[in-house]
Amino acid sequence: MSTQQAHPGRLATAAVRALSPYVPGKPISELEREYGIGDVIKLASNENPYGPSPAALAAMHAALAEVWLYPDGGAHEFKRALARHLGVPENTLTLGNGSNELLLLLAEAFLREQDAAVCSQYGFAIYQIVIRATGARCIEASALDAHTGMPYGHDLAAMAAAITPDTRLVFIANPNNPTGTWVDSTALRAFIAAVPAHALVVLDEAYLEYAALSGVGDGLGWREEFPQLVLVRTFSKAFGLAGARVGYAISHPEVADALNRIRPAFNVSNIAQAGAAAALSDLRHVRESARLVVAERERLASALRALAVPFAPSAANFLMVDVGPRAPQIYEQLLRGGVIVRPLGGYGLPRHLRISVGLPEQNDRLVRVLGELLRSA
Ligand SMILES: Cc1ncc(COP(=O)(O)O)c(C=O)c1O
């Protein structure tokens, strides 16, 4: 047997073999299995603890009757509803199996091996993966210093300086995950205006609905002014549909056309399309649950202050906390206490944990268990 037969993984491209895989939040079932405990809470993937609108659940149940049929690959009904909701033409929209898929499609469509893409230190980890998978160079701009008003946040000046003549994509999350930090709208607009015409700006607004409640503006109004701007959004967070996998990009029609050429034909299931369309008809649920989550975030922030645990400012539904050099042990002990949070060592933030805002009783439990751990240290 030849070496290649024995190790078929070696046939993957060098770029793919060099990737470090994305580490998602630990699923509840995995913790229950591994540690033999029950009553686990997950505050690790920034989901909406209130779930989706009942209208979305009902629509998904109804859509099950047609699960034996392929979905409408063009998602006409859902796209029409989404275009109306956003006030944009349908030909500016591309749907994804979660916004994660759109990030992948953007890299696939716009990056060649000889190209580069810019992202920020502590930026969402998927950007580096999708860039590097193509063989393109990933240029990471340093984030703002830990002692500034926006610790660990995107440094727009550093990002602008990182753009090279071979740069084709620039990734910005506003607010950013895992830091929760944000960039000011006026500064962001000026940044986008100065990006040379050979690069697209991918503005990832996964936490838009929470950010809006914190006074952080979104980029929808800049769509016509900046043909290079691609907004990426999701139904996974405030819309409470993370398991359904629906994301979308809003871009110049030519960019949407390029993305749609390589998009898998049936990437959003009929169940997901029905759920997301129905979720758009109940925006009150989204607004109300986002309002409750933001109020809880502030309550959690006060409790963390009382425990003398520093955290970065957040315009999203999570807080990035600095629990000191024992963070890996604290993460592990929280798991034993039935609380899943996200360790951030992989982001180069070994003292930090990311805590998604949960239901009030879940946040109380997190604070109680964390407080006990810190006191016993
Ligand atoms: C900033 C950001 N962008 C994109 C995503 C991907 O989400 P989804 O693929 O569920 O839409 C996430 C998920 O955590 C995120 O935090």
The ligand as an ORCA input file, in Angstrom:
! r2SCAN-3c Opt
* xyz 0 1
  C     -19.249     37.401     14.807
  C     -19.875     36.123     14.346
  N     -20.067     35.938     13.038
  C     -20.623     34.811     12.564
  C     -21.003     33.795     13.402
  C     -21.551     32.542     12.798
  O     -22.850     32.305     13.191
  P     -23.857     31.426     12.331
  O     -23.062     30.598     11.371
  O     -24.594     30.630     13.325
  O     -24.716     32.423     11.604
  C     -20.828     33.935     14.775
  C     -21.192     32.842     15.697
  O     -20.773     32.763     16.812
  C     -20.250     35.133     15.262
  O     -20.038     35.325     16.567
*
